[in-house]
Amino acid sequence: MPEDKRILKTRKVIISAFFTLLQKKDFSKITIKEISTVALISKSTFYDHYLDKYDLVEKIVARYSENFTRLIEQRFASIAAHTTPKIMEQIIATISHDQDRINALFKVHLSNADLAANYSAILYQAALNYFKTSPKKYRFTNEFMAQLYAEFALASMRFSLHSPDSSRAQQVEIIYLLQKQLLQVL
């Protein structure tokens, strides 16, 4: 059964207000009162939807992590299909679409809500699975290569998040070439 549109709209307004504040100040300084004021809702309405600001950010990080997992699964599936550049372009476009929000979330480091750590773990696990099932035998351990790949991919993503959209094609090309070369050397 679909959720009530009013509930979805209220959550959307709360999340938007949260990001407005998060782009201006540190997470630890944000209050429920501020979120409610910016969202033009009462504090009790906020609490109808979230336990506290930690619950809010945990749910946001979980949603971004789930979406990223799907993108990375497509990325590794693209190797066999020889469509990696196209998939990487889609990943960069998707991330660029939410770049302000992702950049803001990358600054939040809580035990249950750390988007950068989640992205790194997702990249590591996907790469590890790929290396473990790859028919090619590499000179280094799967764990080392997965960690190297995850660090490289996350650094590439951070670069993309801080670059203008006009350089997206160049980003895709260089990231693809570097990753391809990395996999050949290892």
C-alpha positions, 0 to 999 in steps of 0.5 A: 500500500503506497504511503500517504502523500502528505507523509511523503511531502512532509518528509521531503520538506524535513529532509530539504530543510535538514540539507539547507542547514547541513550545507551551512553548518556542522551537523552537531550544531543543527537542532530540531527547532532549526530544522522545524523552522526552516521546514515550516513545521512544528517540532511535534510534526518532526517527531511524528516522522523521526526520533531525532536528528540522528534518526533523520541522518541515519535514514538519509545515509541508508537511502543514499547507501542503498542507491549507491550499492545498486550503482556499483553492482551495475558498474561491476556487471558492466565489466563482463558486458563491456559497457563500463564507460557508459555505466561510469558516466551514469554513476557520475551523472547520478552523483553529480545530480546530488553533489551538494547533498553528498558533499554535505553528508561526507562531512558527517561521521557518526557510528551509524551514519557515515556516508563516506565510510559506507561508500568505501565499504560498498566499493571494497565489498563489490571489488572484493567479490569481483576479484574473488570470482574473477578467472584472472589470477592477480599477483596481490591478495584480493583484499589488498586489490579491493582496498586499493580499488575502493580508495581510488574509486572514492578519491575519484568520486570526491574529485567528481563531486568538486568538479564542474559538470563540463568536465564530466566526459573527461572525468569518465575517460580518465577514471575508466583508463586509470581503473583499467590500467590498475586492473592490468598491472595488478 
